[in-house]
Amino acid sequence: MDTPQTPICSAKGCRADAGWVLVWNNPKLHTPDRRKTWLACDEHREPLSQFLGVRGFLKEVVAFADWTPEEPGASTPGV
């Protein structure tokens, strides 16, 4: 039987519950429509967003409760 997993923040060493999905894309590696995701807790939302933002990778930040993949092949958060 599968049990639902609590989403965990993607910040190194953080084990807090994630409340945010940071949607990003590296244009040097991914096609424009490809979306990767990181999860973030409240504490790490801003630092992770800044890390992706200064590189031009960040596309959007969505509350985890509101996030749904845009396409069947979209990556799973945190993967």
Secondary structure as the mmCIF struct_conf table of DSSP 4:
data_model
#
loop_
_struct_conf.conf_type_id
_struct_conf.id
_struct_conf.beg_label_comp_id
_struct_conf.beg_label_asym_id
_struct_conf.beg_label_seq_id
_struct_conf.end_label_comp_id
_struct_conf.end_label_asym_id
_struct_conf.end_label_seq_id
HELX_LH_PP_P HELX_LH_PP_P1 PRO A 4 PRO A 7
STRN STRN1 ILE A 8 ILE A 8
BEND BEND1 ALA A 11 ALA A 11
TURN_TY1_P TURN_TY1_P1 LYS A 12 GLY A 13
BEND BEND2 ALA A 16 ALA A 16
STRN STRN2 ASP A 17 ASP A 17
HELX_LH_PP_P HELX_LH_PP_P2 ALA A 18 ALA A 18
STRN STRN3 TRP A 20 TRP A 24
TURN_TY1_P TURN_TY1_P2 PRO A 27 LEU A 29
BEND BEND3 HIS A 30 HIS A 30
TURN_TY1_P TURN_TY1_P3 PRO A 32 ASP A 33
STRN STRN4 LYS A 36 ALA A 40
HELX_RH_AL_P HELX_RH_AL_P1 ASP A 42 VAL A 54
TURN_TY1_P TURN_TY1_P4 ARG A 55 GLY A 56
STRN STRN5 LEU A 58 ALA A 63
HELX_RH_3T_P HELX_RH_3T_P1 PHE A 64 ASP A 66
BEND BEND4 GLU A 70 GLU A 71
TURN_TY1_P TURN_TY1_P5 PRO A 72 GLY A 73
HELX_LH_PP_P HELX_LH_PP_P3 ALA A 74 THR A 76
TURN_TY1_P TURN_TY1_P6 PRO A 77 GLY A 78
#
